[in-house]
Amino acid sequence: MPGRRSARLAAAFAAVGLFAAACGGSDSGGGGGGGGSIAKEPSFEGATFTVGSKDFDEQLVLGQITLQTLEAAGANVNDKTGLTSTNVARESLLKGEIDMYWEYTGTGWITHLKHTTPIPDEQQQYDAVAKEDLAKNKIVWVAPFAPFNNTYAIATRADFAAQNNLKTDTDVANFAKAHPDQATFCVESEFSTRDDGFPGFQKKYGFTVPPQNVKLLDTGVVYTETQKGSTCNFGEVFTTDGRIKSLNLTYFQDDKKFFPNYNPALNVRQDVFQKYPAIQNVIKPVFAKLDNPTMTSLNAQVSAEGAEPKQVAKDWLKQNGFIK
């Protein structure tokens, strides 16, 4: 669901003078929620921003949408999208090597702020991570977050799920107990060790599989091997990844709500946001349109159809009237 400013977050921002500055910034930086060409932002005259992103498809698209939106508003923008990992992107932001990139609330809460228990409500999770990251690290999570949730999920082939009547993660756990020889999983190495990854997933759903049943693969290979069914019957996926549909995979309902919310928000260093609070006004109407179906479609154009993230971003911004 689209993000809404809570009273707690407003108070936190007001305490450091950021929230008032953002709300008081010029409204000329974008059209309404239904689109509208991005106007030049007077305060961006002479401004130069360095936009980063992680190196997977969704992040590359988000980075390019951000970059082109800021350029349309009159800023000069350096492209440092495609940073090699979450840690590299985060460190680049903290060190001032980039001014902004898109991060996910679950990653902020668990990976960056070192909490082990996610907050189930999307808005409350956003509020908590935004307040703490601002206070501890001087990172602004620009409000509101984009209305899609790219969380983890466990997937399989659609025909395999139908044949075994698998609809939920509880069904997967019961299947693993009844058919241990078929309970094979393809996952990324990071997912295999994260608190919000496979160890915690097994604990939450009350099952275990032997180590030889878990294959560690690169992200793209997880999808293709899960689709083939020879290496594994189940795989770790991201819910907005376009390869789910293109490979005829299906993911299961997280009926015990184990996986955290991963709603994305633009992370900006406090000093940059204080100088240019209109970043919020420019970005807000653009990212308000990125719901789960839209982001999944954009991702599929890159991962399944081979389009360049830069062109995908440009076409989408044009189609929605944000740029000419």
KAFEN-V93648 format. One record per pair of residues at least 24 apart in sequence whose C-alpha atoms are under 8 Angstrom apart, sorted by the first residue. I is the first residue (numbers start at 1). J is the second residue. If there is no record, write none. Layout:
I;J
I;J
This chain:
1;147
1;148
2;144
2;145
2;146
2;147
2;148
2;288
3;123
3;143
3;144
3;145
3;146
3;147
4;123
4;143
4;144
5;143
5;144
6;127
8;127
9;127
9;128
9;130
9;131
12;131
13;131
18;273
18;274
18;277
21;274
21;277
22;277
22;278
22;280
22;281
25;277
25;278
25;281
26;278
26;281
27;278
27;281
27;282
28;281
28;282
29;73
29;278
29;279
29;281
29;282
30;281
30;282
30;283
30;284
30;285
30;286
30;322
31;285
31;322
32;285
33;285
33;286
33;288
33;289
34;285
34;289
34;320
35;285
35;286
35;320
35;321
35;322
36;320
36;321
36;322
37;321
37;322
37;323
37;324
38;69
38;72
38;73
38;282
38;322
38;323
39;72
39;73
40;72
40;73
40;74
41;73
41;74
41;278
42;74
43;276
43;278
44;73
44;74
44;75
44;276
45;74
45;75
46;75
46;76
47;75
47;76
48;75
48;76
48;77
48;78
49;75
49;76
49;77
49;78
49;98
49;99
50;77
50;78
50;79
50;80
50;97
50;98
50;99
50;100
51;77
51;78
51;79
51;80
51;81
51;98
51;99
51;100
51;101
52;79
52;80
52;81
52;82
52;83
52;89
52;98
52;99
52;100
52;101
53;80
53;81
53;82
53;83
53;89
53;101
53;102
54;81
54;82
54;83
54;84
54;85
54;86
54;89
55;81
55;82
55;83
55;84
55;85
56;82
57;299
57;302
57;303
57;309
58;241
58;295
58;298
58;299
59;102
60;309
60;310
61;298
61;299
61;309
61;310
61;312
61;313
62;102
62;313
63;101
63;102
64;309
64;310
64;313
64;314
65;310
65;313
65;314
65;317
66;283
68;313
68;314
69;282
69;283
69;322
69;323
70;279
70;282
70;283
72;323
73;282
93;268
93;269
94;137
94;269
96;269
99;268
99;269
99;272
100;266
100;267
100;268
100;269
101;266
101;267
101;268
102;264
102;265
102;266
102;267
103;264
103;265
103;266
103;267
104;262
104;263
104;264
104;265
105;129
105;261
105;262
105;263
105;264
105;265
106;260
106;261
106;262
106;263
107;262
110;196
116;195
116;196
118;260
118;261
119;260
119;261
120;257
120;260
120;261
121;261
122;261
122;263
125;261
126;263
134;270
138;269
138;270
139;267
139;268
139;269
139;270
140;267
140;268
140;269
140;270
140;273
141;265
141;266
141;267
141;268
142;265
142;266
142;267
142;268
142;280
143;265
143;280
143;284
144;265
144;284
145;263
145;264
145;265
145;266
145;287
145;288
146;263
146;264
146;265
146;287
146;288
146;289
146;290
146;291
147;263
147;287
147;288
147;289
147;290
147;291
147;292
148;263
148;264
148;290
148;291
148;292
148;295
149;239
149;240
149;261
149;262
149;263
149;264
149;292
150;238
150;239
150;240
150;261
150;262
150;263
150;292
151;238
151;239
151;240
151;259
151;260
151;261
151;262
151;263
152;236
152;237
152;238
152;239
152;259
152;260
153;236
153;237
153;238
153;239
153;251
153;252
153;253
153;254
153;259
154;234
154;235
154;236
154;237
154;251
154;252
155;226
155;234
155;235
155;236
155;237
155;249
155;250
155;251
155;252
156;226
156;227
156;233
156;234
156;235
156;249
156;250
156;251
157;226
157;227
157;229
157;233
157;248
157;249
157;250
158;248
158;249
158;250
161;250
166;252
167;252
167;253
168;252
168;253
168;254
168;255
169;205
169;252
169;253
169;254
169;255
169;256
170;205
170;254
170;255
170;256
173;202
173;205
173;206
173;207
174;207
176;207
176;208
176;209
177;207
180;209
182;233
183;209
183;213
183;232
183;233
183;234
184;209
184;213
184;214
184;215
184;231
184;232
184;233
184;234
185;213
185;214
185;215
185;232
185;233
185;234
185;235
185;236
186;214
186;215
186;216
186;217
186;222
186;225
186;226
186;231
186;232
186;233
186;234
186;235
186;236
187;214
187;215
187;216
187;217
187;218
187;219
187;222
187;235
187;236
188;216
188;217
188;218
188;219
188;222
188;236
189;216
189;217
189;218
191;236
192;216
196;258
196;259
196;260
197;259
201;258
201;259
204;256
204;258
205;256
223;247
240;292
240;293
240;295
240;296
240;299
241;296
241;299
241;300
242;296
242;297
242;298
242;299
242;300
242;301
242;303
242;304
243;300
243;303
243;304
246;300
246;304
286;322
